[in-house]
Amino acid sequence: MAWERPPRRGCSALRRCLLGAAVLLGLRLCVELRRTGPRLPARSARPDPAPRPPGPHLLPAPGPLRGASRRQVTYVRSGRRAPPGGGGSGTPEPGCCAPRGRLRRKGPRWHIDLQPWAGPARSLDEEALRFLRYISTTQIACDHMSTDSLATDSSPAKKPWSVCLDDRFGLAHQIRNKQCRLYSLGLGSDDTHFEVGMANDGCEVHCFDPSVKSAHVLESERLWYHRVSVDWRDPHPAVAAQKPYSSTRKLGTILNEFGHRKIDVLKADLESAEWKVLENLILEDVLEQIGQLIFEIHLHWPGFEVSGSDSSVVRFWYSLLKELELQDFRLFHSYKDLSKPQLFLKKDIFNASSCYTLSWVNTRWK
């Protein structure tokens, strides 16, 4: 009979010790997990939602809790430029609200940006000298000009309306091909010598004057009269709404109604309404559709709907002309009318005439 070895008690005791240690370790881990809580996966680990096309609008925020008051905030971007170096205008950073790679759409402008004062005193002398020097100095040379009159006589029937016929600006080519278009803005003017001459040269001429007796009177095959005026009122819509005029149109509206994309020459003789018309043209952003500008400006008083101290009025005039320069218009002809009273804001000073005729060409015109 074989002899059997009794089981070792030491091995079973070792197993029981190891099992007890494993149980204690598991209990400790459970306690630690309950104390610290389970770790949530990172947000980047979540599956991304379905891709959406980029757009300028943000999704609305989640709705408020029931019973809570809701306040909707709308941000309106001002069209006025921020001052150099910042200044706390409140305009959002470029990347906050528009997708990258897209140009931010230009907001509406109701007032032009005024140029800095001419000097620390902010006086009429400083502003007037800067302004008169500016309008008397041509910025670009024009070798071929069609000039109605540069004579020194004071005949009221002749005015120095000049266009630049250099080939680089394209007007001469348009006239030769009978594709030239002229808009003439007038106010009770009987002098149509320039308009008739341009029509005879082959231009399609449209005269806008609210004082004419009949609307859309066809005088010749290429000369039309319209009983309407280009807007000269304050450009802010809240102000304009208080002064409705049925015979007034924005230039952009007229272009759309007539189906015209471009104007080769825009002439204005508006008896002091020219400053507000020029302001409207700038704010309406239609200057790029105009090849040349010919304006008769009047300096004996501020002009229709222009107000303020004498120095601030001249600063406003100067700022308008600088806006033309910023949009690549260059002065190629300046004429001082010696037949008119030598008055500057009702004062006989600065050896200035009350009337000048200025001609600009759009150097980007195609």
Rosetta blueprint (number, residue, H / E / L):
1 M L
2 A L
3 W L
4 E L
5 R L
6 P L
7 P L
8 R L
9 R H
10 G H
11 C H
12 S H
13 A H
14 L H
15 R H
16 R H
17 C H
18 L H
19 L H
20 G H
21 A H
22 A H
23 V H
24 L H
25 L H
26 G H
27 L H
28 R H
29 L H
30 C H
31 V H
32 E H
33 L H
34 R H
35 R H
36 T H
37 G L
38 P L
39 R L
40 L L
41 P L
42 A L
43 R H
44 S H
45 A H
46 R L
47 P L
48 D L
49 P L
50 A L
51 P L
52 R L
53 P L
54 P L
55 G L
56 P L
57 H L
58 L L
59 L L
60 P L
61 A L
62 P L
63 G L
64 P L
65 L L
66 R L
67 G L
68 A L
69 S L
70 R L
71 R L
72 Q L
73 V L
74 T L
75 Y L
76 V L
77 R L
78 S L
79 G L
80 R L
81 R L
82 A L
83 P L
84 P L
85 G L
86 G L
87 G L
88 G L
89 S L
90 G L
91 T L
92 P L
93 E L
94 P H
95 G H
96 C H
97 C H
98 A L
99 P L
100 R L
101 G L
102 R L
103 L L
104 R L
105 R L
106 K L
107 G L
108 P L
109 R L
110 W L
111 H L
112 I L
113 D L
114 L L
115 Q L
116 P L
117 W L
118 A L
119 G L
120 P L
121 A L
122 R L
123 S L
124 L H
125 D H
126 E H
127 E H
128 A H
129 L H
130 R H
131 F H
132 L H
133 R H
134 Y H
135 I H
136 S L
137 T L
138 T L
139 Q L
140 I L
141 A L
142 C L
143 D L
144 H L
145 M E
146 S E
147 T E
148 D L
149 S L
150 L L
151 A L
152 T L
153 D L
154 S L
155 S L
156 P L
157 A L
158 K L
159 K L
160 P L
161 W L
162 S E
163 V E
164 C E
165 L L
166 D L
167 D H
168 R H
169 F H
170 G L
171 L H
172 A H
173 H H
174 Q H
175 I H
176 R H
177 N L
178 K L
179 Q L
180 C L
181 R E
182 L E
183 Y E
184 S E
185 L E
186 G E
187 L L
188 G L
189 S L
190 D L
191 D L
192 T L
193 H H
194 F H
195 E H
196 V H
197 G H
198 M H
199 A H
200 N H
201 D L
202 G L
203 C L
204 E E
205 V E
206 H E
207 C E
208 F E
209 D L
210 P L
211 S L
212 V L
213 K L
214 S L
215 A L
216 H L
217 V E
218 L E
219 E E
220 S E
221 E L
222 R L
223 L E
224 W E
225 Y E
226 H E
227 R L
228 V L
229 S E
230 V E
231 D L
232 W L
233 R L
234 D L
235 P L
236 H L
237 P H
238 A H
239 V H
240 A H
241 A L
242 Q L
243 K L
244 P L
245 Y L
246 S L
247 S L
248 T E
249 R E
250 K L
251 L H
252 G H
253 T H
254 I H
255 L H
256 N H
257 E H
258 F H
259 G L
260 H L
261 R L
262 K L
263 I E
264 D E
265 V E
266 L E
267 K E
268 A E
269 D E
270 L L
271 E L
272 S L
273 A L
274 E H
275 W H
276 K H
277 V H
278 L H
279 E H
280 N H
281 L H
282 I H
283 L H
284 E H
285 D L
286 V L
287 L H
288 E H
289 Q H
290 I E
291 G E
292 Q E
293 L E
294 I E
295 F E
296 E E
297 I E
298 H E
299 L L
300 H L
301 W L
302 P L
303 G L
304 F L
305 E L
306 V L
307 S L
308 G L
309 S L
310 D H
311 S H
312 S H
313 V H
314 V H
315 R H
316 F H
317 W H
318 Y H
319 S H
320 L H
321 L H
322 K H
323 E H
324 L H
325 E H
326 L H
327 Q L
328 D L
329 F E
330 R E
331 L E
332 F E
333 H E
334 S E
335 Y E
336 K E
337 D L
338 L L
339 S L
340 K L
341 P L
342 Q L
343 L L
344 F E
345 L L
346 K L
347 K E
348 D L
349 I L
350 F L
351 N L
352 A L
353 S L
354 S L
355 C E
356 Y E
357 T E
358 L E
359 S E
360 W E
361 V E
362 N E
363 T L
364 R L
365 W L
366 K L
